[in-house]
Amino acid sequence: MSRTSTDARRWSDARFRRALAFTIATLGGLCLVFLGLGYFQGPKLSSAQLDTAGVRLFVNQPIAQVSPEQVTIEPTTPFTVTNGDGLVALQFKQSLLYGTDYRVRIDGVANATGGPASSIEYRFTTTSPQLYFLDRGEPEDSIVRTGLSGASREIVYSGRHIQDFAAIDRNTLAVVTLTDENTSSLDLVSLRDGVSEKLLLPDVGSIAKLDVSTPGSVLGFTLSSAKAGVGQLNSRTLYTVDLDAGRAVQPVLDLDGEPMRVLGWQFVPGSSLIAALNLDRSVLVVDPASGTATPLGQLQELHRVSPDGTIITGSDPFGPVAVTIANGEQTRLKASPLDGRTPFLGETEVLPNGDRIANAVLPNATNTQYASLLLYDDGTTSRVLYRTIDDAGSIQDFSVSPNSQYVAIETVPNSAASVSDGYFYDARSTSTTTVIVDVATGSIVRSFEGFDLAW
Amino acid sequence: MAEEAHRHTVARPSRSRWIWLGAGVVGLCGLGALRVVLDSAAGFSLPNQVQDLLTLSISVVVESLPFVILGILLSIVVQVWLPDGLLQRYLPRNPMLRRACISLFGVFLPVCECGNVPLARGLIVGGFTVPEAMTFLLAAPIVNPITIITTHQAFGFDDGILVARVIGGLAIANIVGWLFSLHPRQNTLLTPRFEAECRRPDDHDHALTRREKSLDIFVREASVIMPALLIGALIAGAIQVAVPRDVLVTLGTNPLWSVLAMLVLAFVIAVCSNVDAFFILPFASTFMPGSIATFLVFGPIIDVKMLAILRTTFTTRVLVQLTVVVALLSALIGLVVNFVA
């Protein structure tokens, strides 16, 4: 081998060795740089999952225990915090406000093994709900989809003689219509393709008090048999249909094991439990899945269940009463004064913070006239959420939003000029208007003709 | 007559190859049989650590063996059944572009890292350069479709782990390919035995039918790879028994040590690239995302079992250089992911 070729080989070998050494040195240097950068920046937020109950923040490394003092939520919302490995879970104690920008910040977040601390921040905006309401008209009745603001109005279903409806989810409605024989039929309507599916009822009769569980898809209603004569509501048997399990319509059983007949009922929000007042005037909480029924005392009327599912309101001969579901404890609800006068309470709903919204009437100073009002009662004083112009109308019903931020009020603006739509069941004034009021401020945010608003 | 005699001698794989193949098969079967016998033997049991060693080694073999055989079969297809120079004909002439294209071969081959070794050997025998075969070897287990699908199923696009794995794997393969393309005497990168096989004259096999050539290659490759796989599996099992995994898991939660811990874990665990994403998934909330990316990039390229198998082809010096460069590149990918994600 010549000297020249040996030199060339040596040069080539050296070139490879230099390239290898340079590569190793460069990579080693870059590793040290990024190791330092990564270490000193501390834990970082990787992703987040938001639902109605809370927010789960995934951090890029296992972190030390996070205390509530390290957490700030704006606007202020009560919460609990748990964490483990690379997860911080914040559970909201109250439902969040609609259409609101939230900011969650956790300070002093450090790796579980120590090291520099950092702050993680997550911002999100809650959605505004889609609202559905029933607008009866000629030649057909309509179920309309709308929002909390603006004037948008989309007819999602039309048909003759719609008696009632419930929004099961964003894509399905349960619609009760009146037949020409004045009996009810119940259909599931897909909003995707408009396909309608008729549910087979156990009896021919009239449906009332349609409700749907939240969350879930259990439908409930009372059915009054037509056999004893049309219009004679002699049955009021409570039925449920678990739409996830099929289409079987099952009676809810009373304490004696017989189908329960009710004066009033409602799903307990946040569950598929049922709060019902049977014909014996016993208040019961029933689990349709297991069939267990828990008696909670006696009432004359059942009004509502609080949005957090903890308190049933109703009335006995002496006035409104609140029943705590957990222990059956009954508390007398007394109206707080409004401008120095004491209103008479009607249907009352207890909010998660303990305050109340109530349908009420207020006599004038001479007790010669009565105003129909919707009141907000904080336990000390009352304030008016809504009253009709010149107190000429009446408040028919109200529905508090699941987060207690708004209340939808069904009102007849002028009682004297009211004309019934003449429906055999659930007849309404043709002038029935729904007004949506911000509970905190009392300001009206929406108003439209129609009723039966579903949040 | 002389020609017939020559054909007779080359048509049959040499006795030593049959012995090695037999040793590999007997070893593999023996491992499995020992485990079964011990399971059913009443009143006798090995110490826990030995049982763990057997179980871990057998699991590595069971997981790898089908892919090794598939890799050998693909190697036979490349060397015997595809027309000469077919693959090279359509590749760019520019070395860098050429290696970039070769690094994507794995997209069409659902074979994990062990199976790619015989295929890479086949590519070298078939005329590819050593750096080109290396580029294929390093990229293929990561960009193969099964690996991509399982990684996606495990992690989706969370924290950029899938993207870091695929792009990182391609980058490592091409950087290593470039680096070794600078080596002046590439034949010295190979073991003398394999280099001798590569130097075998083209007309050596002309007397054989394709079927005979296929058998010859199968026995030759199996006799090389099987014992290596067995040894690699035993070493991997032994290290896993010896090194407490808890220590690595604990280190994996520390931002300073997590990447290094995952490098070591990937090295000793020797899990197949097709399923390693599911292996590491339960640790996703414990380890930092970059550490997981490091595990998923480094493991398919370098581990105990792979080094044993690669030793059939490359010299120890090359394997040390390869291990250092790939480890640093994998660590860098993990550290960048930790910083960015």
HADDOCK unambig.tbl for C-alpha pairs under 7 A between the chains (distance, minus, plus):
assign (segid A and resid 12 and name CA) (segid B and resid 184 and name CA) 5.52 0.50 0.50
assign (segid A and resid 13 and name CA) (segid B and resid 183 and name CA) 6.71 0.50 0.50
assign (segid A and resid 13 and name CA) (segid B and resid 184 and name CA) 6.17 0.50 0.50
assign (segid A and resid 16 and name CA) (segid B and resid 182 and name CA) 5.49 0.50 0.50
assign (segid A and resid 16 and name CA) (segid B and resid 183 and name CA) 5.34 0.50 0.50
assign (segid A and resid 20 and name CA) (segid B and resid 179 and name CA) 6.87 0.50 0.50
assign (segid A and resid 24 and name CA) (segid B and resid 325 and name CA) 6.26 0.50 0.50
assign (segid A and resid 27 and name CA) (segid B and resid 328 and name CA) 5.96 0.50 0.50
assign (segid A and resid 27 and name CA) (segid B and resid 329 and name CA) 6.62 0.50 0.50
assign (segid A and resid 28 and name CA) (segid B and resid 328 and name CA) 6.51 0.50 0.50
assign (segid A and resid 30 and name CA) (segid B and resid 332 and name CA) 6.89 0.50 0.50
assign (segid A and resid 31 and name CA) (segid B and resid 331 and name CA) 6.77 0.50 0.50
assign (segid A and resid 31 and name CA) (segid B and resid 332 and name CA) 5.09 0.50 0.50
assign (segid A and resid 31 and name CA) (segid B and resid 335 and name CA) 6.82 0.50 0.50
assign (segid A and resid 34 and name CA) (segid B and resid 335 and name CA) 5.63 0.50 0.50
assign (segid A and resid 34 and name CA) (segid B and resid 336 and name CA) 6.17 0.50 0.50
assign (segid A and resid 34 and name CA) (segid B and resid 339 and name CA) 6.91 0.50 0.50
assign (segid A and resid 35 and name CA) (segid B and resid 256 and name CA) 6.89 0.50 0.50
assign (segid A and resid 35 and name CA) (segid B and resid 335 and name CA) 5.95 0.50 0.50
assign (segid A and resid 37 and name CA) (segid B and resid 339 and name CA) 6.69 0.50 0.50
assign (segid A and resid 38 and name CA) (segid B and resid 335 and name CA) 6.96 0.50 0.50
assign (segid A and resid 38 and name CA) (segid B and resid 338 and name CA) 6.18 0.50 0.50
assign (segid A and resid 38 and name CA) (segid B and resid 339 and name CA) 4.66 0.50 0.50
assign (segid A and resid 39 and name CA) (segid B and resid 255 and name CA) 6.01 0.50 0.50
assign (segid A and resid 39 and name CA) (segid B and resid 256 and name CA) 6.47 0.50 0.50
assign (segid A and resid 46 and name CA) (segid B and resid 159 and name CA) 6.62 0.50 0.50
assign (segid A and resid 46 and name CA) (segid B and resid 341 and name CA) 6.46 0.50 0.50
assign (segid A and resid 60 and name CA) (segid B and resid 288 and name CA) 5.47 0.50 0.50
assign (segid A and resid 60 and name CA) (segid B and resid 289 and name CA) 6.41 0.50 0.50
assign (segid A and resid 61 and name CA) (segid B and resid 253 and name CA) 6.71 0.50 0.50
assign (segid A and resid 61 and name CA) (segid B and resid 286 and name CA) 6.62 0.50 0.50
assign (segid A and resid 61 and name CA) (segid B and resid 287 and name CA) 6.18 0.50 0.50
assign (segid A and resid 61 and name CA) (segid B and resid 288 and name CA) 4.86 0.50 0.50
assign (segid A and resid 62 and name CA) (segid B and resid 253 and name CA) 6.18 0.50 0.50
assign (segid A and resid 62 and name CA) (segid B and resid 286 and name CA) 5.71 0.50 0.50
assign (segid A and resid 85 and name CA) (segid B and resid 285 and name CA) 6.01 0.50 0.50
assign (segid A and resid 85 and name CA) (segid B and resid 286 and name CA) 5.66 0.50 0.50
assign (segid A and resid 86 and name CA) (segid B and resid 285 and name CA) 5.50 0.50 0.50
assign (segid A and resid 86 and name CA) (segid B and resid 286 and name CA) 6.59 0.50 0.50
assign (segid A and resid 113 and name CA) (segid B and resid 254 and name CA) 6.10 0.50 0.50
